[in-house]
Amino acid sequence: MPVPIIIDCDPGHDDALAIMLAAGDPAVDLLAITTVAGNQTLDKTTLNARRVCTVAGITDVPIAAGCDRPLVQPLGVAADVHGASGLDGPMFPEPTVDIVQEHAVELIHRTLAEHPRPVTLVPTAPLTNIALLLTRYPQDAARIHEIVLMGGSTERGNRTPAAEFNVVTDPEAADIVFRSGVPVTMCGLNVTHQALATPEVVARFEGLGTPLGRVCSDLLTFFASTYRTLWGFPHPPLHDPVAVARVIDPGLVHCVDANVVVELHGQYTRGATVVDLHRYVDRPVNARAAVRLETDLFWDRLVSAVATLGARMPPSHPDNGTTDRPER
């Protein structure tokens, strides 16, 4: 039986591929997509979720906009990584998929209450919406099967020397999630950096011969350019789909039990995830930390999901190549 999930995201190139993986793989049932400020402002991340669903033919999944800023600190976006639109690179049509008139937290709360089974939350963004849900509706913790998030690292950061972007954008929210008592799996940079989109991978999407495959190729090509410029990566790591892959098949993403604490006060380490892999301190296990990705199988699953979505789209679908550049 497919695992019911909600994706909470801030598209974002890798969020876009995470949405496609969740919508196109039969092992999960994508119940809703919620957006939050992170890679770009809330209006842009929400527009980008609508764009992704439009080009991928995802028309039966509700989208709701959530929090437009972190709980405590000002928002700092990642335009240097994802561009001014948050999803630079491909040519997108005007979105035909709209949002529901409900705050993301309320949509998650209602979905949890109405679904007959506990639901897995897959946040691939700052954890503001999820922290607000757990604070406003603490009873919802019992309706969450687990939280499988992309964020943090067992090693070093990518926004500061110590901190990963999603966590450092809203450390207080991440702290609430890790202390919530809900089962948490952390897919951090140490494992997502194993998901490198090499030219061979990009060619697989292009080789699908569909408009959606070309969108994915364009996304990865732009993403590769910013990673070369900023970090000197020869190939870009595709972070967010790793969290979805863990839900699809836990054997794709190997994890170890650990205690994870979010640093809130360090002058140089605010937002760092302190992961006790070797039980140095006497704190209880509160998370699974992902450590190894079955890379070839991961890409097989993602390409297959995109192929499935592309095959579903009718010839008259708006993703026909006659599109405009995204807003800049």
N, C-alpha and C positions, 0 to 999 in steps of 0.2 A: 504494500500500500504506500503511495507517495507520501513523503513527509510534508506536512503543511508548514509553510514558512511565510514570513513577512520580511522584505528587504527594506532597510532604513539606510538611505544613501544620499550622496551629494555629487551627482554626476558632473564632471569626472569621466576620463577615458576608461579607467579600469572599472568604475561603477557600471558604465554602459555595458561592458562585456559580462559583468556579474549578473545584470538584469537579463541579458540574453541567455546566459547559461541556465538561470533559474526558470525562465519561461520555456526553454526548449528542451530541457532534460526531463524525461518521464519519471525520474526518481523523486522529484519534489513537486509540490502543488503550491504555486505562487499565489497567495491570497491577496496581497496588497503590496504597494510600493509607497513608502513615505520618504519625504525629502527634508533636508536640514541644511542650514548654512555651514559651509566648510570649504571645499575646493573653490567655491565661488559664493556669492550672496544667494540668499534663499530664492529670490525671483529667478536667478539664472539656473540654479540647480534644479528647480522645479520645471522650468522650461525645457531643460535638457532631458529630464526624465520623460516628459511628453514627447520630445523629439525621438528619443530612443524607442519608445513604445510605438510611435508612428511608423518609423522605418522598419521595425521588426514585426509589425503586424500584431502587436500585443494590445488588443482592444477590450479585453474582458477582465482586466485587473485594475481595481481602483487605485488612483494616485492621490495622495493628500500632502499638502505642504505643512511643515512643522515649524520649529523654532528658527528665528532669524538671527540669533546671536547665542554665544555661550552663556552659561549660567552666571558667571562672575566677570570674566575679562572681556575686553573688546574682541571682535572678530578679526582674524587675520587670514585672508584667502590665499590660495596657491595659484595665482595667475601666472607666475613664472613657470609653473609646471604644466598647467592645463589651458593656458591662454586666457584672453580677456573674456571670452564667452563661457569658459569652463569646459568647453568641448570643441576646441579649435581643431581644424583639419578637414573633416568631411564636409560635403555639401548636403545640407538638410532641407527638406520641404517644410512648408508651414505645418506645424503639428495639427493633426486632426483628433488626437486623443486629449481629452480635457481632464482637469482635476475635479475631485468631489469637493463640495463646500463643507468641509469638516476638517478640523485641525488634525494633524497626523497623530498626535497622542490620543485623541478621541477615536480615530479610526482604528488604531491598534487596540485600544481598550474594548471597543465594541466587537472587533473581530475575535479577540480572545474569549469574550463572553459568549459569543454566538456559535463558535466552532465546537463540534462535538469532541474534539481531541485537543490535548495541549499542543501549542504552536511553538515552533522554533523561530526565534528572532535572529536575523542576520544583519547586523549593523556594519556597514562598510564606510562609515563616516564618523565625525565627532559624535559622541554618545549623548548629546543633549536631549534628544527626544526620548531616548530609553530611560535616562535618569529621571526625567520629568514624569514619565509614566509610572515608574517604580515609587516615586515620591508621592504623586497624587493618588495613585491607586495601588497601595501596597498589597491588596488582596490579589492583584493580577499575577503576582509572582507564582502562585499555585497553578496558573493556567499557562505558564511558559515552560515548555519542555526543556529548553536550554537557550542560551545566547551564544551564538558562534560569530565572533567579531573579527574584522580585520583592523588591527591596531597594535600599537606597542612593539616591543622587541625584547628578545632575551639578550640582545647585545647592545648596539649603539643606535642612534637616531638618524632621522633624515630631515628634521626641521631645526633641531639643535644637535650638538654633539651627543646628547644623551636621550633625546625625546623624538618619538615618531609623530607625524603630523596629526593624525586623528585624535590621539590622546592629548598632545600638548595644546591643541586648539581649544579643548574644554577638559582640563584635568579634573576639575571637581565632578563633572558628570561621569568620567571614567572611574573615579574613586567610588562613587555611589554604586555603579554597576558591579565592580569587583567585590564590594562589601555587601551586596544584596542578598547573598545566600542562594541565588539562582545559579544553576550549573553554567559555568562560563568556559568557553574554549577560545583562546587567544591565538589568532593566526597573525603573527608579527612579521616584521621585516626579515628576520632571520630565515623564515620559511618562504615568504613571498619573493625574496630575491633569488629563489631557485626557479621561479616561473619566468624565465627570460624569453621574450618574444624575438627570437632570432629571425634572420631573413627567411629561413626555411619555414618557420611558423607563419610568418606574414604571407608567404607564397601559398600556404595551404588555404588561407581564407580567400585570397585572390582567386585561387584555383577552383573554388566552389562555383564560379561563373554566375553568381547572382548579385543583384544590387546590394543586398545585405552583406555578402562577403566582401564586396569592395568598400563598404562603409567601415567594416572592421579593419581591413587593410589600411585605410586612410587614418583611422584612429591610432593604430599602432605605429604608423610611420611618423605622425606628428609627435606622439609620445616618445618615440625613439630620439627625435631631434632635441627635445628638451632635456632628456636624461643624458645625452652626450654633452650638451652644453653645460649643464649644472653639475653633474657628478662624474663625467667621463665614462659612463657606462657604454660599452659597445652595443648592448641590446637592452631594451627597457624591461624592468620587471613588472608583471601584471598582477598587482596586489589583490584586489578585491575578489576576483573569481575564486581565489584559493579558499576563502571562507565558505562560499557556496559549494565548492567541491567537497569540502569536509562533510557537509550535510548530505550531499548526494551519495557519497561512499566514504565512510570514515577511513577505509584502507588507503585512500589516495593521499591523506594528510596524517602523518604519524605524530602522535602527541605524547607528552609525559605529564604526570601530575606535578603541580608546583604551587607554592604560595606566590601570589602576585600582589604587590603593593604599588599604588601610584604615588609618586613623589609630588607633594603639593607646595613645598616651602623652599626647596633648595635654590640657592642663588644661581647656580649653573645647571641644575638638574631638574627643575620644575617640569612636570609632564613625563618624566622617565617612568618606565615600568620596571620595578625592581623584582626580578624573577628568581626565586630561590630554587634553582635546579638541583642543588646538592644538599638540601636540608641543613643549611648552615645555622638557621635560627629556628627557634621553637614556635613557629606560627603554623596554623593548620593549612592544609591544602585547600585552596579556594578556586582553582582553575586547572584546566588542561592547557599546556603550552605546546603549540605546534613546533616541530623541530625538523621534519623531513617531508618533502613532497615527492610523490611518484610522478615525475615530470612528464614523461612520455604519455602516460595514461591520462594525466590532467589535460594535456593539449588535445588528445583524442576526444575526450568528453566535450571540451569546449567547442572544437570545430564541428563535432556532430550536432551539438545543440544549435549552432548557427545555421548549419545545413538544414536542420529540421524546420526552423523558423522560416528560412528563405524559401523552402519548398511549399510552405503553406500560403504564401502571399500570391494573390491573383495578379495577372499581367497588368491590370489597371491600377495596381497599388501606387500611391503617390511617390514611392521611392523608385522613380524611373529614369533618374539621371538628369532631369530637367529641374534642378533645385537651386536654391540660393545659398550663398555662404551664410553661416550662422552670424547672428548679431555680434558685433565687436564693441 
